[in-house]
């Protein structure tokens, strides 16, 4: 994870401010930075999104490709996650550092999406045991300015919302051999229902309090954080502790309650942006990947 080195005086200043519910950038402990979300930014994907959260910049592309269902789930499609930590994002990603973080992020998202209800995988099945859609979710970290997991989860949900999968017809001839026909009409497509796709809320313990959406400087003052995945209805689907410090049961309970509350409002804000963008249709001004 990208990190910054702070002097003891700087750390004290940040920690004391947080105890008074006043952060260096003027936010309260439960406030997110302003997030910029744009979908449909990469042309050769089935769906894409870019999210800027403070100085954190994430690009996610989803590609739907035909594959074979897994043996243990013959009537479902599945998701695959790939995370690329660009060496330009922070010098620490050069060499092995970025690879390890990429694996950690991918594993976290496999856990978040392992919940049966997060996405309807049965809708991705074309032919049980034979053909299904595989969604390859590619995450590119362009810049790291703290709170990576939350920003990535927002971008993943936005990209899945934007994903369009071609409609498929399975034709069978007299001999029983099947042929698959893809619709070439761009409007004849399947959309994913992302209502139950969770977002991650990271709560960083600093001093006696915890904050959401920590900056790099705040992360340097935190010894332990809790990653909580929350659905739009406020259900917690997974939880993971990161950092070397310990958390007492009372703190964990408080952090879970904050995560649930903040997560619900995060979903509402994100859905509002996605619906607004969708309603503009082809008339919307695209900033695009290089904007």
Protein Blocks (a to p, Z undefined) as FASTA:
>chain_A
ZZddddfklmmmmmmmmmnopafkopafkbccdddddehkbfkbcbdcdddehjaccddd
dddddddddfklmmbccddddddddfklpmklgojllmmmmmmmmmmmmmmmmpmklpcf
klmpfbghkaccddddddddfbdgejklmmmmmmmmmmmmmpccddddddddfkopacdd
ddfbfklccdddfklpccddddddehjbccehiafklmmmpcbdcdddddfkopafbdcd
edjbdcdfklmmmmmmmmmmmmmmmmmmmmmmmmmmmmnmmmbccebjmZZ
